[in-house]
Amino acid sequence: MKRRCLNYLISVLALALFTNIAATAPVLLWDRSEDPNVVGYRVYFGAQPRSYFTNVDVGSQTSNTLSSLRQGTTCHMAVTAYTADGVESAFSEEVFYTPPIDGITSAALTNSIRLTNSLPQLSFRIKTGQNIRIVSSDNFAAWQDIFTFNAAANRTYRFIDTNSVGKTLRFYKVVATPP
């Protein structure tokens, strides 16, 4: 189906994401279009910027609860408006969100990375009793655990990724969960 753009821009980028402290699902919000012909909105989702694999028709609502996102996986989102005739606007500005891996009990640790004998070495501060997970990805979409441990003392921890041999691209997250 050929897609036509409406002559107006929906002021969707008052797009905002928020979560509350009780770790409920975040909500995507946007401003209602000023065009009187708009009867509904679609929210588009994708693992990569501007590459959407699915959409949800939310009717005339100007919000969508993001309840089925995968933990630790970044989701890119944009909204379109449509008329009763099926004419759909261009995509709004894009936003993205990465649900925490372990809800509100985890935090990504700031880390530094350098090459040691051509292998990546991560350095980060840990605290006694923390459960530490180091996860990696080749594409920002699929993350896998590569090392986990319980911190025995407050200190700087260094991890060398010996499994990265032959990888041309590798991304890391260090996630700490309190005891």
Buried (B, 14 or more C-beta within 10 A) or exposed (E): EEEEEBEBBBBBBEBEEEBEEEEEEBBBBBBBBEBEEBBBBBBBBBBEEEEBEEBBEBEEBBEBEBEEBBEBBBBBBBBBBBBEEEBBBBBBEBBBBBBBBBEEEBBBBEBEBEEEEEEBBBBBBBBEEBBBBBBBBBEEEEBEEBBEEEBEEEEEBEBEBEEBEEEEEBEBBBBBBEE
